[in-house]
Amino acid sequence: MPSTKSVNGINFQVAAFTNLSHDHLDYHNTFKEYATAKKKLFDRLDNDACAVINADDEQAKYIALDCTARTIDFSLSRDITYPVNLVSNTSEGLIIEIDGVTFETSLVGTFNAYNVTQAVLICKVLGYEFTTIARALKSATGAAGRLERVSVDNNDNLPQVFVDYAHTPDALKNVLQTLSEIKGTNQKLMVVFGCGGDRDKTKRPKMAAIAEEWADKIIVTSDNPRSEDPEAIIDEIMQGFKETGNVQKVTNRQKAIEEAIAGADEHAIILIAGKGHETYQEINGKRHDFDDREVAQQALSNQKGGEVN
């Protein structure tokens, strides 16, 4: 979260409130300070601006309290400014209906349903028609490394693999909960994750506890160990597990990803968490070329006995 002074002097035409979580408390110290900082954006909107508000978040009313701009609030559970209906939420993507218009996207998960709805309403405020937005959305891809699907040609009989930047307890919980919601009856959820070195050590056992709550199988590996001993980081993560029967330690991240995919079938969903879009791994002050997506794609290709295109 940038300094609240970094946007001084900018007149925003549209501002959007998605949600409020604990992700930036290392900067804002308390949840109240964080909410107050985010609220300032909406307090400063001009009368001719517009605020798009996710009314399902507990802080929505507080954020919009002193906002004098035109407000469009929305909810996935009740009709407010626009009726929004989450028609389908599967591992193949989302189908959302807004004011009678259907929007399809390859993005997955309830949190992306909120993000997509908000993006659609922002575009509407900026003058685009819903039908035009729907056509554009259908071919749009999500942000790199944010629940990004990794696949190869003819993905039949292979696990579904997603890469995500989740490297905090809240983020890991959100992504695992999302995948848990969309997995089929016979599908198993596997997660490969680690924790960065030279960063908040208190989150390490917390992330283990979250992984244990939501995943059927867990591989703990290295993230960006930086100047720390990767094995020592993993040992601190392991302290957060109550049971370790479904937990495996594989320090080498490439081997961890390869083993996860090699040991899974078409009924598995695999989340590779922590690095997302990053194309390096930082070890002892040096950055080495490493991309979770490339490693995963090669591992999937090896399962098919083919080459990566």
C-alpha positions in Angstrom: 0.0 0.0 0.0 1.7 3.3 -1.1 1.9 6.4 1.1 -1.4 8.2 1.2 0.4 11.3 0.1 1.6 9.7 -3.1 -1.7 10.5 -4.9 -2.1 14.0 -3.6 -3.1 16.4 -6.4 -4.6 13.8 -8.6 -8.3 14.0 -9.4 -9.6 10.5 -9.9 -12.6 10.0 -12.2 -13.4 6.6 -10.7 -12.2 4.9 -7.5 -13.0 1.3 -6.6 -13.1 -0.4 -3.2 -12.5 -4.1 -3.4 -11.9 -5.2 0.2 -9.8 -4.7 3.2 -7.6 -7.4 4.6 -4.6 -7.6 6.9 -2.0 -7.8 4.1 -0.5 -4.4 4.6 -0.3 -4.1 8.4 3.5 -4.2 8.2 3.2 -0.6 6.8 0.0 0.7 8.5 0.5 -0.9 11.9 -3.2 -1.4 12.7 -6.2 -2.4 10.8 -7.9 0.9 11.7 -5.0 2.9 10.3 -5.1 0.9 7.1 -8.8 1.4 6.7 -8.4 5.2 7.4 -5.7 5.4 4.8 -7.7 3.7 2.1 -10.8 5.8 3.0 -9.0 9.0 2.2 -9.1 8.2 -1.5 -12.9 8.1 -1.4 -13.2 11.2 0.8 -11.2 13.2 -1.7 -13.3 12.3 -4.8 -15.0 15.2 -6.5 -18.8 15.4 -6.9 -18.6 14.5 -10.5 -16.5 11.4 -9.8 -17.8 7.9 -9.1 -17.0 5.3 -6.4 -17.6 1.6 -7.2 -18.0 -0.2 -3.8 -18.0 -3.9 -3.0 -20.9 -3.8 -0.5 -20.2 -7.4 0.7 -17.1 -6.3 2.5 -17.5 -5.4 6.2 -15.7 -2.1 5.7 -17.8 -0.9 2.8 -20.1 1.4 4.7 -17.1 3.0 6.5 -15.2 3.6 3.3 -18.2 5.3 1.6 -19.3 7.2 4.7 -18.0 10.7 3.8 -17.8 10.1 0.0 -19.6 12.9 -1.9 -19.1 11.2 -5.3 -21.8 9.2 -7.1 -21.7 5.7 -5.6 -22.3 2.4 -7.3 -22.4 -0.4 -4.8 -22.8 -4.0 -5.7 -23.2 -7.4 -4.1 -23.1 -11.0 -5.1 -25.8 -11.9 -2.6 -28.4 -9.1 -3.0 -29.5 -6.5 -5.6 -28.3 -3.0 -5.1 -27.4 -0.6 -7.9 -27.1 -3.4 -10.4 -28.4 -7.0 -10.0 -25.3 -9.3 -10.1 -25.7 -13.1 -10.3 -22.8 -15.5 -10.1 -24.1 -18.1 -12.5 -21.1 -20.5 -12.6 -17.9 -20.8 -10.6 -15.8 -23.8 -11.7 -12.1 -24.7 -12.4 -12.8 -23.8 -16.0 -13.8 -20.2 -15.2 -16.7 -17.9 -14.2 -20.0 -16.9 -15.7 -21.5 -13.7 -14.2 -24.8 -12.0 -15.1 -25.0 -8.3 -14.5 -28.3 -6.5 -15.3 -29.3 -9.3 -17.7 -26.0 -9.4 -19.6 -23.8 -12.5 -19.4 -20.0 -12.1 -18.8 -17.6 -15.1 -19.2 -14.0 -15.3 -18.1 -11.3 -18.0 -17.7 -10.5 -16.5 -14.2 -11.6 -18.7 -11.3 -12.8 -18.2 -7.8 -15.3 -16.1 -5.9 -12.7 -13.3 -5.3 -12.2 -13.0 -9.0 -16.0 -12.8 -9.4 -15.8 -9.7 -7.3 -12.8 -8.3 -9.2 -14.5 -9.0 -12.6 -17.8 -7.4 -11.5 -15.9 -4.4 -10.3 -13.9 -4.0 -13.5 -17.1 -4.3 -15.6 -18.8 -1.6 -13.6 -15.8 0.7 -13.8 -15.8 0.3 -17.6 -19.6 1.0 -17.5 -18.9 4.3 -15.6 -16.3 5.2 -18.2 -19.0 5.0 -21.0 -18.7 1.5 -22.4 -21.7 -0.7 -23.0 -22.1 -4.0 -21.1 -22.2 -6.0 -24.4 -19.0 -4.4 -25.5 -17.3 -5.1 -22.2 -18.6 -8.8 -22.3 -16.9 -9.4 -25.7 -13.6 -7.9 -24.5 -13.7 -9.8 -21.2 -14.2 -13.2 -22.9 -10.7 -13.0 -24.5 -8.9 -11.3 -21.7 -6.4 -13.1 -19.5 -5.7 -12.4 -15.9 -2.7 -10.8 -14.3 0.4 -12.9 -14.6 1.0 -15.2 -11.6 -2.4 -14.6 -10.1 -4.1 -17.9 -10.1 -2.6 -18.3 -13.5 -3.4 -21.7 -15.1 -0.5 -23.7 -16.5 -1.3 -26.2 -19.2 0.0 -28.0 -22.3 -1.7 -29.0 -25.5 -4.2 -31.8 -24.9 -4.3 -31.5 -21.2 -6.4 -34.6 -20.8 -5.5 -37.0 -18.0 -3.3 -34.3 -16.4 -3.8 -32.4 -13.1 -5.0 -28.8 -13.2 -2.1 -26.6 -12.2 -2.3 -23.0 -11.0 0.5 -20.6 -10.0 -0.2 -17.8 -7.6 1.8 -15.1 -5.9 0.3 -15.8 -2.5 3.1 -15.4 0.0 1.2 -14.2 3.1 -1.2 -16.1 5.4 -4.3 -14.2 4.2 -3.4 -14.6 0.5 -2.6 -18.3 0.8 -5.9 -18.9 2.7 -7.9 -17.0 0.0 -6.4 -18.9 -2.9 -6.7 -22.3 -1.2 -10.2 -21.6 -0.1 -11.1 -20.6 -3.6 -9.7 -23.7 -5.2 -11.3 -25.8 -2.5 -14.7 -24.3 -3.4 -14.4 -25.2 -7.1 -12.9 -28.6 -6.9 -15.0 -31.6 -7.9 -16.1 -34.3 -5.5 -13.3 -36.7 -6.6 -10.6 -34.0 -6.9 -7.7 -33.6 -4.4 -6.1 -30.3 -3.7 -2.3 -30.2 -3.4 -0.2 -27.1 -2.5 3.5 -26.5 -3.0 4.8 -23.5 -1.0 7.6 -22.0 1.0 8.4 -18.8 2.8 10.8 -16.0 1.9 14.0 -15.5 3.8 14.9 -12.3 5.6 11.2 -11.5 6.0 8.5 -11.9 8.7 9.3 -15.2 10.4 6.0 -15.3 12.4 4.0 -16.1 9.3 5.9 -19.3 8.6 4.0 -21.6 11.0 0.7 -19.7 10.2 1.0 -20.6 6.6 1.6 -24.2 7.5 -1.6 -24.2 9.5 -3.6 -22.7 6.6 -2.2 -25.2 4.1 -3.1 -28.1 6.5 -6.6 -26.8 6.9 -7.4 -26.6 3.2 -5.1 -28.9 1.2 -5.2 -32.7 0.9 -1.4 -32.9 0.3 1.4 -30.5 1.0 4.9 -30.1 -0.3 7.0 -27.5 1.7 9.9 -26.1 -0.3 12.1 -23.1 -0.8 10.8 -19.7 -1.9 13.4 -16.9 -2.0 15.6 -17.9 0.9 17.9 -14.9 0.3 20.6 -15.0 3.1 18.8 -17.6 5.2 19.4 -21.3 5.2 16.5 -22.9 3.2 16.4 -25.9 5.5 16.0 -23.7 8.6 13.1 -21.8 7.0 11.4 -25.1 6.2 11.9 -26.3 9.7 10.2 -23.2 11.0 7.3 -23.7 8.6 7.0 -27.4 9.8 6.3 -26.2 13.3 2.9 -25.0 12.3 1.6 -28.5 11.3 -0.4 -30.5 13.7 0.0 -33.7 11.7 2.6 -34.3 9.0 1.3 -37.5 7.4 0.3 -35.6 4.2 3.3 -33.3 4.3 6.5 -33.7 2.3 9.7 -31.6 2.5 11.5 -31.0 -0.8 14.0 -28.2 -0.5 14.8 -27.8 -4.2 11.9 -25.9 -5.6 12.2 -27.4 -9.1 12.2 -30.9 -7.8 9.2 -30.0 -5.5 7.1 -28.9 -8.5 8.2 -31.8 -10.6 7.4 -34.3 -7.9 4.0 -32.7 -7.2 3.0 -33.0 -10.9 4.5 -36.5 -11.4 2.6 -37.8 -8.4 -0.8 -36.4 -9.4 -3.5 -37.6 -11.8 -6.3 -35.9 -13.6 -8.3 -35.7 -10.4 -5.8 -33.3 -8.7 -5.6 -29.5 -8.5 -2.1 -28.3 -7.7 -1.4 -24.8 -6.4 2.2 -23.6 -6.7 2.3 -20.6 -4.3 4.6 -17.8 -3.3 6.4 -16.6 -6.4 3.7 -16.1 -9.0 5.0 -13.9 -11.9 8.6 -13.8 -10.6 11.2 -15.2 -13.0 14.0 -15.6 -10.5 14.9 -17.2 -7.2 17.0 -15.2 -4.8 19.7 -17.3 -3.0 22.6 -15.8 -1.0 22.2 -12.4 -2.6 22.1 -13.7 -6.2 19.1 -14.0 -8.5 18.9 -17.2 -10.5 16.6 -17.7 -13.4 13.6 -19.5 -12.2 9.9 -19.4 -13.3 7.3 -21.6 -11.6 5.2 -21.6 -14.7 8.0 -22.8 -17.0 9.0 -25.6 -14.6 5.4 -26.7 -14.2 4.7 -26.6 -17.9 7.8 -28.7 -18.6 6.7 -31.2 -15.9 3.3 -31.4 -17.4 4.8 -32.0 -20.9 7.0 -34.7 -19.5 3.9 -36.4 -18.2 2.5 -36.4 -21.7 5.8 -37.5 -23.2 6.0 -34.4 -25.4 7.8 -31.1 -25.8 6.8 -27.7 -24.5 5.6 -25.5 -27.3 
